[in-house]
């Protein structure tokens, strides 16, 4: 099931390319990481421009399939 969010899809307009294999999680507050996945090196995700740089540990992104998940922002190279 995809997470519904109040943020519009087109507001995720800052692309970031994974610089290494990294994980995504549905809920970073869940210590079991029950719902998680892998982002392959070179894969692009989309960061929300207003939330860009909002925290060092986890940041909300949109995956290529439109799903909203959390990633470690330091694992991505940001395109200008």
C-alpha positions in Angstrom: 0.0 0.0 0.0 1.4 3.4 -1.0 1.5 6.1 1.6 -0.8 9.0 1.0 0.7 12.4 1.7 -0.6 16.0 1.5 2.5 17.0 -0.6 1.8 17.3 -4.3 3.8 15.0 -6.6 5.1 18.0 -8.6 6.6 19.5 -5.5 9.1 16.8 -5.4 11.3 18.5 -8.0 14.9 18.1 -6.8 16.4 15.0 -8.3 19.1 13.1 -6.3 21.1 10.1 -7.7 22.2 7.4 -5.3 26.0 7.3 -4.9 25.8 3.9 -3.3 23.3 1.1 -2.7 21.1 2.5 0.1 17.9 1.7 1.9 14.5 3.4 2.1 12.0 3.0 4.9 8.3 3.7 5.2 8.6 5.0 8.8 12.0 5.9 10.2 10.4 5.9 13.7 9.7 2.2 13.4 12.8 0.4 15.0 11.8 -2.9 13.2 12.0 -1.3 9.7 9.1 -3.6 8.9 8.5 -1.9 5.5 11.8 -1.0 3.7 13.5 -1.5 0.4 16.7 -1.0 -1.6 17.7 1.9 -3.9 20.4 0.9 -6.2 23.5 3.0 -6.9 22.7 5.3 -9.8 18.9 5.3 -9.2 17.2 8.7 -9.1 14.7 9.8 -6.4 13.0 13.1 -6.1 13.4 15.3 -3.0 10.8 17.9 -1.9 12.3 21.3 -2.6 10.9 22.9 0.6 12.1 20.1 2.8 15.5 19.8 1.1 18.2 19.6 3.8 15.7 19.4 6.6 17.5 16.8 8.6 20.7 14.7 8.6 19.2 11.3 9.3 16.1 10.8 7.1 14.3 12.8 4.4 11.0 12.2 2.6 11.4 11.5 -1.2 9.3 10.3 -4.1 10.5 7.1 -5.8 10.2 6.6 -9.6 6.9 4.7 -9.0 5.4 7.6 -7.1 5.7 6.1 -3.7 6.8 8.4 -0.8 9.4 6.9 1.5 12.3 8.1 3.7 16.0 7.9 2.7 19.4 9.0 4.1 20.0 12.2 2.1 23.8 11.9 2.4 23.6 8.8 0.1 22.6 11.0 -2.8 24.2 13.4 -5.2 21.9 16.3 -5.9 21.6 17.6 -9.5 21.4 21.3 -10.0 
